[in-house]
Amino acid sequence: MAASGWPLGQRKINYERDNIGRYPERIQELLRRIPQEVLAGRPSHSIPEDVANEISDEGAKIYRDLENIKTDIRRWKKNDSKIEDPVIQKKLSRKYPETAYSWMPFFYELIPSLPLKPYFGSKGMTGELLDDKDKPLPAKLCEPDRWSTTAAVVKILQKKLFLNRGTKYPLRGIRKILAKALRQVTN
């Protein structure tokens, strides 16, 4: 607490001293609202129930399909160990057409920066997957064991919802809803 009795970073607003009366009424309303928004923390969009249901349904389907994609990539890698991302992407586009899988364009956008798993393998294995500054190198499509299915689904859903609804929902909220849905599917 500061000496004034208010928590640090906060102060009581004295509208007379701050002289907001010189502004028009609608500006005064905005000025009165600003401290409440600042003190309330970072604003975020809450996820309505209908959107949460859509996230649960779509997320479980996309998760299942991405796991199948990972299995296919592993099988292709087993048959041809030198297979690279462009060939895999071409095979995926044939097996998972955009007409049947409406989320595939978002996945293709995500391929250059596939989200990594929080941890991967032992220290010895990760040594070759680090750059000069010991930061992990981006995951490639041909490395299905390095990228996180859940994080990819969350990013795909966020982009899809933004395109369909015009609202960018927080990744954390989407992840929470998806985690509940995946627990229910696996049980």
N, C-alpha and C positions, 0 to 999 in steps of 0.2 A: 504494500500500500504506500502510496505517495503521501507527502506531508498534507496534501489537501484533503485526504480521506477517500480519494478515488483510486481504484487500481491503476497501476502503471500503464501508460499508454491511453488512458481514458480520462476525460475531463468532463465536468458538467458544462453544458452549453448554455451560455447566457445570451439569449437572443437579442436583448437590448444592447449589450456590450458589443456583440458581434455585428450589430447593425444590419440584420437581414430585412428589417422593415422597409428598407429602401428599394427592395426588389418586388416585382409583381407577385401576386398571390400564388400562382402555380410554381414559380421559382422558389418561393418560401416553403411550399410543401415539399419540394425536392430537397431543399437544404435541411429540413427537419428530418427527412427520411435517411439522409446519408449517414449520420452517426450510427443509426440502428443497423444499417447494412454493414458498415465497417466493423462494428463491435460484434456482430452476429457470426463472424467467421466467413470462410470462403463460400460464396453462394454456389449451389449446385441444383440441378434438376432432380427432383424426386421422381422415382419411376412409378407411374400409375399401374394399377392392378392389371388392366388389359394388356399393357406393354410387358409387364412381368410374365403374364401367361404366354405371350408370344415368344419371349426370351426363353422360357422353359421348354416350350415345344420345339421351336426352331433350333435352339442350342443343343438339345439332345440329339436331334437328327444330324446336325452339322458335325457334332462331336463324333458320332458313330461313323459318318462318312469319312472324316479326316483320319480316324483310326484305320479304316479300310484302305485309304490312300497310303498311309504309312506302311501297311502290310504289303500293298502292291509294290511300293518303292523298294522295300527290303527284298522282295522276290525278284524284281528286275535287277537289283544290285547283285544278288546271288548268281543269277544267270550271266550277267555281264558286269564285272567289277569296275570297268572303266566308264560306265554310263554317266553322263553329265546332266546338268539341269535342263538345257534346252530339249534334249531327247525325252527326258522324263515329263517335261511340261507338255510336249506334243502327245505323248502316250496318254497323259491325264486328260487332255482336251478331247481325245477320242472316246475314252472310257467314261468320262464324267462331262457330258455336254451341258452347255449353259442353259439349254432349253429345259432340261430336267433338273438341273442343280442351279437355281437362281443365284446362289451365293458364290459360285466359282469365280466370277470376275473380281470379287473382293479378295479372294484367295490369291489370284494371280497378281494383284497389286501388292499383296503382302509378301510375296516370294523373295524380293530382294532384301527384305529386313524381317525374316521370320523370327518370332520371339524365342529366345533361348530358354531352356529349362533352367530353373533356379540353380541347380548344380548338375554337374555331368561328370561321371566317372571318377577315377582316382586322380591324384595330383600328377602322376606320371603321364597319364593319357591326355590330360588337359594342357600339358606343356607345349605341345605342338599346335594347339588351338588358340594360343594367346598371341597378341601382337607385341610390339616392342615395349609397351607400357603395361604389360601384364593384364590387359583387358581382353575379354573373350572376342574372338573373331565372329562375325555374323554366321548364323547357321545357313547351310545350303539346303536346297530341296533334296539333294541326293544324300543328305545326312538326317534321316528321319528320327534317329535317336537323340539328336541334339536339340530339336525344336519342340516347344511345348504345345501340345494339342489344345489344352484349355485356354492358354493365352491367345492362341490363334483364333479360336472360336469367339472369344470375347471381343477381339478387335474386328472380326468379320461382322459380328452382330452390331457393334457400335456404328460401323460404316453403313450397314444395311438400314438400321433404324434412322440414321441421319438422313439418308436418301429418301426413305419412305415417309418419315414423319417430320423432318426438318428440325429435330432436336437432338443435340449431341449429349447422350446420357453418359454418366461417369462410368469409366471402366470398372471401378471398384464395385459399384452397385450391380452392374451386369454380372460380374464375377460371382457375387454373393448369390444372386438368383440362380445362376447356372450351376453353382456348387450344390445347392439344394435339389435342383432338378436331376443332376447326375447321381446324387445319393439315392434318390427315389427310384431311378431307373435301375441301378445296380442292385438294390435290395430286393 
